[in-house]
Structures are given as structure tokens and as C-alpha cells.
Amino acid sequence: MRNPIYLKLSKEDIQRIQQQDERYILKLYNDSFPLMMSVAVRYKNNREDQLTAVHNSFMKMLRYIDQFRLNSSFEAWILRILRNELIDEFRRTNKQSNLKFTELNADIPDQHFELEYLENAAPTQLLQLLNELPPASKIVFNLYAIDDYSIKQISEALEISTETVKWHLKTSRKTLRARISTLKTQEHENE
């Protein structure tokens, strides 16, 4: 039995996927699901949207399995597919709704944001804090602070200016700081 946290695909595993071995694919899905869902919940509030993103990403993985490089990390590869699916869905949604990002003329400095409270927060509390962000700011903050994308990478992925990315980061930080301050005050009052 494989450890689902450190999945590695062998040449035989890839062949089983290509041959559409249903048992193997179901096991791979079950092993991959918790990892994929842990990322999807950071980006989507709605359980149905989370499941759709995970399912679509897994189906893309099956379709493009011939592009997987042996001896590379399967987790990193499937999570990259998932993040790309979430980014693509975000862009499609924004184009359909004609929602435009506000372009900023002034350069906003990339201020350091203390993540200590977020890093020490319980997963449910972290998700609650992230879910309070507006959707555009939420995806930008997730990509930057958690998934370690650069401002330039986010700008290119979401097809928005770097100034707009910085604005969303600044807005996210301000919102999270205020919310964290409120939570800390409540914790001290409860002691």
C-alpha cells in the first residue's frame, strides 16, 4: 500500500492509467483527493465548486498523463494542474461577468506581511479568514502567500497588471490584519 502523501508514479503506473485500469485510477483518485481538496478549499468557498475543480483537474491529469516526467513529484504536478484549473476558471468567470480589475496608476510597495498568526492558526480558522476576502483578492493572496507565486507570475496567470496584483495583496493584508486583530482581542477577553 502506498503512502498517499508521497505518491510516486512508475512507468507501470502510467501504463495502467493509459490503459484505463479503473481500479488503479480509483485508488489514485482516492489517494490524491485529500491533497487536492486541501488546496481547492483555500480557493473556493462552495463545496460543489471545490469538488468540480478537483474532478476537472484529475480528469486533465488522466488526459495528459503522457506529459508526466518519471522521477518527478506527482503531488507537485497534480497540484499545478489544479491551481491552473482554478486560475482558468477564475478568468472564465471574470470574462463572462465582465468583472474588470481596477487598474492602478500609482505603484504600491510590496510590504512584508507577517504570516505568523496565519501559520499558527487552526486550519478551520485559516479557511474562515481566507473566505472573508473578496474572490479576486482571495485568489491573489492564495497564489502569493501560500502557493509562493511571484507578483509577475500572478499578473501573467490572471491576466492583470502587476499594480492590480499589488493592490489585491495590500487589500488582503489590510483585511486580514484587521480580522486577526479582532480575533486576538477576543482571545484576550476570553482568557
N, C-alpha and C positions, 0 to 999 in steps of 0.2 A: 504494500500500500504506500502510495506516495504521500509526502508531506505537502498539503495544498498550499502552504506558504511559499515553498521553494520549488515550484513546478519547473521541470526541465523537459524539453521535448527532444526525443531522439529521432533519428531518421525513420525508425519503425513507427513511432508515434505519428509523425507527419504522414506517413503512408497510410496509416489507419484512418486518419482524418480524410485524406484524399479518396480513400475507398469507401468513405461514408459509413464507417463502423459505428452504428448507432449506440451501442453500449459504451464504447470508448468515448464518443463525443458527449454523451450524457454525463459520464464520470468527469470529463474535463470541464464541462459546464458547471457541475456541482462543486468541483474543486476551485474553479475560478470565480464563482458567483460572489462569495463574501468579499473578496478583494475588490472586484469591480463595483459592487454595491457600496462599499465604503467610500469610493470616490464619487459615485453618482449622487449620493445623499448630500454631499457638500455643494453640489451644483443645482440640484433640483429639489424643490420643496414637496412636490406631489409624488406619492408612491408610484402611481401609474407612469409618470414621466421618467422616474428613476428606472423602473423595470424595462420600459421601452428603450432607453439608452443602453442599458446592459445587454438586452436581447439583440438590438441592432448591431452593437459592437461585436458581440460574439458571432453573429452571422457574417459580418465583414471579415472577422478573423478566419472563419471557415473558408470563405470565398478566396481569400488572399494568402492562405497558408503556405503556398509555394514561395512567397516572398520572405518567410521567416528564415533567419540565419541560424543554423545549428550552432550550439555552444554560446548562444546569446540568451539573455534573460527573457523568458516567456512573459513573466509578470510585467516587465517594463514595456514589452511590445504590445501586449493586450491593453494595458493602461493607456499607452499612447493612442491606440485605436479608439479607446473610449473617450479620452479627452478631445480627440479630433472630432468624434461624433457629437459631443456636447457643444463644441465650438461651431461646427457646421449647422447644428440645429438652432443655435442661438442666432447665427447670421441669417438663416432662412426665416426664422420668426420675425426678426427685426426688419427684414426686407418686406415681408408680407404685411406687416402692420405699419409700414412706412415710419417706424420709430427712428428718429435721427439722433445720433450722439451730438452733443453740443461741442462744436469746435472752439477751442480757446486760443486766443492770440498771445496771452501772457504765458511765459514759461513758468511752470510750477516746480519748485525744487523737490527733488526726491528725498524727503525727510526720512530718517530712520524711525521705524515703528517698533516699539517693544512688544514682542510676541510672548513674553514670559507668562502673562496671565492666560493667554490663549493656549499655550503649550501645556500649562498645568491644569487647565480646565477639564472637567469630565467631558467625554465625547458628546453626551447629550446636551450639555451646556454650550459647548463649542458650536454644535449644529444650530442650536437656538439663536446664538449670537449671529452666526452667518446668515441664517434665514431672515433676520431682521433687516438685512441690507437690500437695497433695490436690486433687481435682477442684473442689470448691467454692471453695477459696482460689485456685486457678488461674484460674477464670473471673473472679472478683472482681479479682484482680491485673491480668489482661489488660485488662479493661474500664477500670480506673482508671489504671494506669501507662502502658499502651501506646495504648489507644484513647481516652484522655482523657475518660472519663465521670466525672461528679461522684459523690460518695458518695450523694447523693439520687437521681440517675438510676439508679445500680446498685441501690439499695434498691427503687425502683419497678419496674425491669425484672425483677429476680429475685424480687420479692415477699417481701422480707425486711426486717427493721428496719435502720435506719442503724447501730445499735450492732453488729449482726451483721456488716454490711459492714466496719466499722472493725476488728472482731475478726479477720476474714479477712485484711484488709490487714496488720494487726500480725503475725499468724501467718506470712503470706507473707514479709514483710520479715525477720522473725527467721530463718526457714528459709533465705532467700536470703543473708542476711548470713553465717550460719554456713557455708554451702556455698561462698560466694565467699572467705571467709577460708581455708577448707581449700584451695581452688584456688590462691590466692595463695601459701600456704605451699609447696604442691607445686611451683609455678613457680620459687620462690626456691631450693628444694632442687635443682631440675634445672639451675640455672644454673651 
